[in-house]
Amino acid sequence: MKVTGKRWTHLALYLGLVWAAGALVVPRAYRIGFGHGLGIDVDRLPAVAIGAAAMVSVLAVGVAPVGHVVAPCRTAGGRLGWAVTVFLGGTVGLAAGVGAWRSGALHVGGPAQRAALCGVPYALVAALFIAGVTVRLISGVAVLGVVAYGTAVTHKSQQEKEMRGLMSGTSLARQELLLPDPPAGYRVDEGNGDLTADGFRVHYIPYVPGSAGVARPDVAFAVTHGGGPHGDGITEVIRELGGGAVEFVLTAHRDGVRLTVTAQGATDPADRDELRRMLRTARPASDAQVLHALRRPAA
């Protein structure tokens, strides 16, 4: 019983030392390397490197008195490798947390509370080295949860910031950026959309070929300001483009905006029921949907 109690005391001390290293060293290193933002100036790279080396050294030396409680820390070389692993893993978790904090989604109090929380990701990673499936499972889930939450919140914050920049250049209100479901057999043409001072336009391209190999029409959806009748009324205009091609233009009005669907450029007739459905089902688009339509995918 005494042996078990002593082991738990040493484990608590082991985790406490790791937490203390993160709480004491990381805030100072952060202020030196990132005091003016998350970008790193070339002049500050040596300071960042020194901060990283200091954290690894403090971890490797600080845990020595209780290093016997985890297998990798029983030798000097093992402690160094362990310290590097804990530093890298903890820093990933910390970066996710910092992203969530900077986005405003995570409120952590004043400097003292923030410093205390800096040690938590490192302690969680260090706990992964403790023998026992339960401890490792809990620690692993906690680390992954912190990283996943921080990454998701940071990504959402970046999307919102980008959307604010885009909305500053258009007369449409955010709730007026409407999108329908793509017509059957079509998908959004990524990066070929447009948000201008007077409207929001999205293009759709077919991924299912037309009948007998005939090309399917190009389809575009647009939202612009414009008055008109309300309700379910849809106006339809058909134009001959020459060469047997036709253009269908369907228009509806809703809450002060004009919704237009255009299908043109092919002899394969457009499915007007699908085009009408687009007008009837258009709804406010999420930030992700708007950016998906406006941005070209990464190569």
N, C-alpha and C positions, 0 to 999 in steps of 0.2 A: 504493500500500500504506500509505504514511504517512497519507494522507487518510482511508482506511478505519479505520485504527487510532485516529486522532484522533477520528473520529465516534463510535466505540464507547466511547472514554473519556468523551466528552461525554454520551453516552446514559447511561452508568453513573453519572456525576455528577448528571445530571438526575433519575434515579430515586432516587439516594441522598439528594438534597436533599429530595425529596418524602417519602421514608420518614422522614428525620430530623425534618421538620416535624410529621408525625403522631406520632412517638415522643415528641417534646418537649412539644408544645402540648396534644394531646388528653388525656393523663392528668391534667394539671392542670385543664383545663376540666371534665373528668368529675368530679373530686373537688369542684370548686366547685358545679357544677350538680346532681350526682346523688350526693353523698356520703352521703345518708341513704336511698337507694333510687332506683328508676327514675322515680318520680313527681317532677314538677317543682313546687316551691312557687312561688307567684306572686312572692314576695320574691326568688327566685333567677333569675327570667326575665332581668333585666338582665345578670346574671353569665353566663348561658348565651349570651345574644346577643353579649356582649363576647368570650366564648371563640370563638364561631363566626366573628366578624369578625376576631379575631386569627389564626385558622387560615387564613382566606382571604387575609389580608394577608401572612402569612409565606410562603404558597405563591406568591403573585403576585410578591413582591419577591425571595424566595430563589432562584427559578428563573431570574431575569433574566440572570445571567452565561452560562447555557447554553441560554437560551430559543430560540436559533436552530435547535436540533436538531429542534424540533417546530413545525409551521406556525402553530398558534394563538398561540404565545408570542412571536412576532416583533414584536408591537406591545404597547403598554401596555394598550390596551383588550382585545386578544385574551388577554393574560395574565390579566386580571381575570375574563373569562368562563370561561377555562380553569380558573382557581383555584376558582371557584364550582362548576363541574361536578365537578372532582376532589373537592372537599370533600363535596358532596352524595352522589356515588356511593360514596366511601370510607366515609362515615358510615353508609350503608345496610349495607355489608358489615361494618363494625365492630359495628353494632347486632346483626346476626345472630350474630356471634362472641361478643359479650357475653351474648346470650341463652343460647347453648350453654354458656358458661362458668358462668353463674349456675345453670343447671340441673344442673351437676355432670357433664355429658357430655364436657366439654373441660377438660383439665388443662394449664395453661400456666405453671406455676412461680410464682416470687415476683414482687414488684413490678417488678424490672428486666426480667424476661422479658415480663411483661404490657405494659410500656411499649414494649418493642421491637416486639412484635406489633401494637401500635396503629398503627404506620406502614405495615404491610403492605397493608391494603386500599386505602389512598390511592396507594401505589406501583403496585398492580395497575391501578387505574383510570387513573393517569397513563400507564401503558404502552400503553393503548388509543390514545393519540394518536401513538404512534411509527409512522412509515410502515413498511409491511411486513405482509403478510397473516398470516404465521406468528406474529409477535409479538402482533398484535392478537387472533388466534384463541386463542392460549394464555392471554393475559391475560383475555379475555372469558370463557373457560371457567372459569378460576380464580375470577373474581369471582362468576359465577353459581353455581359450586359452593359457595363460602363462604356465599352468601346462602341457597341451597337447604338446605344442611346445617344452618345455624344456625336457620333458620325451622322446619324439621322437628323438630329437637331441642327447641326452645323450646315448640312446640305440644305435643309429647309430654310434656314436663315439666309443662305447665299441665294437661293431662288427668290425669296421675298425681296432681297436687296436688288437683284437684277430686274425684278418686275417693277419696283418703284422707279428705277431708271427708265424703263420702257414706257411706263404710264405717263411720265413727265412730257413725252413728246406726242401725245394723242389727245383728242378732245373727248374720246369715249371714256366713260366711267368704268371702273374695274368690273362691276357686275354686268356691264354691257358687252364684255368679251365672251360671246356665246360660241358654243361648238355643238354640232350634232354628232351622232354616231356616224361613222363612214357608211356610204352606201354599200350594199352587199357586193363582195368581191373587190373592194377598194380598201386602201389604207392611207393614212396621212403621209403626204410627201414631205418628209422631214427637211427643214431648212428652207423650204420654198414658200413659206408663209410670209406675211408682211403686216406690220403694225405701223400705220402712218398717222399723220395728223387728223385725217378724216375717216379712217376705217381700219378694220381688221380682216385680213383675207387669208384663207387656208386652201391649199390645193390637195387633191386626192388623186392617187394613181392606182390603176387596177393591178391586182396580183393574180386574178383569174382571167384567162384569155376569153375573148368574145366567141360567139358561135362561129363555127367553120373557120376559125383562125382570123376573123375580122377584128381589127383593133377596136377596143372599147373607147368611148368618148372620154375626153378629159373633163374632170369635174372640179369646180371651185365653189367655195362658200365664202360669203362676205357679209360683214356687219358694218353699216354706215348709219350716220344720223339722217333722218328724213321722216317727214310726216306722212300719214296715210291712214287708210281704214284699219281699225282694230279687229280682233276676233280671228276666226279661222280662214278668212278670205285669202286666197292665193291667186295672183294673176300670173298668166303664162303667155310668153311670147315665143314664137318659132320663126327663125330666120334661115333662109337658104344661103349657104356660104359658097356654093359652087362646087362642081365636081361630085355632086350627090351628097355632100356633107351638110349637116344642119346644126343649128345652135338652139338649144332650149334655155330660156331664161325664166325662172320661177321666182316670184317676189312675194314677200309677206311683210307685214308691219306689226311691231310689238313694242309697247311701252316707249315710244319715241325713237325707235331704231328701225332701219330697213334691213331685212334679211333677204339675201339673194343667192340662189343656186344657179350655176351656169354649167351646162354640159355641151361640149362642142368638139368639132374637128374629126368626127368619124362617121362612117356610114352606118355602123351598127346602132340601131335606135337606142336612146337612153330609156331606162326604166323610170317613167315619170312618177310612178307610185313611190319609188325609193327617193326620188328628189323631193316629193311633197313630204314624205316622212322626215327628211332632214330638216325642213323648215318647221315642222310641227314639234319636233323633239329637241331642237336646239336649246341648250341650257348653259348657265355660267360655267366656264372652263376653269379648271384648277391651274395653279401656277405651273405645275409640271406639264400639263397639256399644252398650255400656251407656249412655253419654252421649247417643247418638243416640236411644235409646228414651225417655230421661228429659227431654231438653231440647227445647223447641219450636225449630224452625229460625228463623234470623234473618229478619226481615221484609224 
